[in-house]
């Protein structure tokens, strides 16, 4: 026991002697006398020129070092400089194996980092080239024993405390000659106190950053309470309050404020993170989220929610100095919002209870995304959407302050579209993996009213299938399927559409303000085309359209009047009727349109009218919206009460020729007229009928002579069948 006692006394004496020696050395030795040696040592070992203009001082309790006015030059230019550096460590905490930094002050740091035109960074030239290569080649590879030793030594937590950290007036200037970019960090300050691992401590940061390309400036401040465990693998920040004022060319000279608040935590060992009550604002846009993350690799598991509060997109663009979105309705894009819950398996985040608001329209649904395969699944349903409100206004009129505006804006936009511009991003389409179902209660587009819309699409291996696009349209319904095969640079398109009982009068009136036709339309379209421009699709279109309209009428044109004009000409009389009306009813009209590029050819147009049958053929040039039809009104019975329009045997079954030519945008009443050039064919039929009638009259006279009065009429009726 006495030996152990003497040993402890000797150890304490040695420690006290060492402490006394250090104290005497600090009191006696002036470090400023060693400035030349320190400068020479740095210059010998590095490419830096060290200049110690200020004083060097140290203290014993606490153990401290203070440097003033230090500068290091690289290739004759300032690389780094500082006005004052103070580092103080509590001496007694070292003896207790619990080091504590009393004070750390860094004031007036000025660093210059640069990359030359060859892409070489100046900080890589600090060490001589040979020394850097030797250091790289002589670096030993880590072995298992060293790793285990390091792991064992790092398993013991370090008890490290800092009373005060202060960084002030720091400045870092970065230039890159290869890109012309210049970034300057200045007015950087940092303050922290009572830094103890395992406990919270306050942190305050402020700075300013300026960039040259693009020209932008950010003035920021960050305040929070931070904590870190002793293993330095778990961190947290609470009471986060960050604010950034951003300005520059991107915002047209305006300054925009962004703010972040809330709490966050991360555990590197467990690979987890947690965002709690995080709030974000940018100009008039604000959002908040609560989110838990498990796994930092390519398969994170997410759980939480996110919400973007209602905001005005037009106001946001104004705040950012961006041009306004021109719309037919000036009140749109003023109330947008988004919210969803986030969950799902690892690597497959899912959105549930998704809600999206676009002004007066609300969408609800769900979705999921596979991070490994980029597969997207989406289900979304909405109530009412008026798409016309979001179209550009007519080019010759400004956007209205409110209201839906004129539907002519859509036509203007379509007319201005480049027919040779690429329609589809083929590379993007080939990479798509989609499964989407959409629904909408009511859609207004190009002034059309469409209800109960359903759409379903699948995309895989460069093929997009729209296997269902259906809805209710003007008292009828439609169903469409389509396929786009984008596996080649000339994509293939196909479309099949069935339309049932759609009323044409309100449809055409809403679509193009045309009221020339009414009736319940039934339509079948089978069409194909190739290409990736509108011009190519039109030119390569091929297919067939079959249609029929039941119980309709031609409006703003009276075909009966045109037929009576021909009959009166045959009867050599003048029509006495002046009020013919503006419509022509028909019981049924049907036909077939062959699609040949931009042209629709109709060879089987038939319609049943009162006392007449409409027959004809023609074509429609879809590119120039021109119609060219030759029609005929076959007289099959009485068509009007006017005496001059009486149907005799001479005109019965005769075709009154009509022609319909012109632009579909013209007045429908002026499209169709009597075709005098083809009337000579009708005159031949009339002459034949007249000859038949004359022969019948002669036979009738002879029969009357032999058989008596009244017998001739009976025989005449029998002869009609013979001549026909």
Protein Blocks (a to p, Z undefined) as FASTA:
>chain_A
ZZmmmmmmmmmmmmmmmmmmmmmmmmmpcfklmmmmmmmmmmmmmmcdcddfbccdddfb
dcddddehiaddeehiafbdcfbdcddddfklmmnopacdfbacdehiacdddddfkopa
fklmmpcfklmmmmmmmpccddfklmmmmmmmmmpccddddfbdcdehiacddddfknop
acddehiacddehiaehiacddddddddddfbdcddddddddddddddfkopaccdehia
cddddedjknnopacddddeddddddfklopaddehiacdehjbccddddddehjblbdc
dedddddddddfklmmmmnopacdddfblkgokbccdddddeddehiacdehiacdehja
ccdddddddfklopacdddddfbdcfklmpccdfkbccdfbdjbjaklmmmmmmmpcfkb
cfbdfklmmmpccddddddfbdceehiacehiacddddeehiacdfbdcddeehiacddd
ddddfkbmbdcdddddddehiafklmmmmmnopafbgcddddddddddedjbfklmmmmg
gcddddddehiadehiafklmmmmmmmmmnopacfbfbgojadcdfbdcdddddehjbcc
dfbbccddehiacdddddddfklopacdddddddfbdfbfbfklpccfklgopacdddde
ddfkbcfklmpccdfklmmmmmmmmmmmmmmmmmmmmmmmmmmmmnoghjlmmmmmmmmm
mmZZ
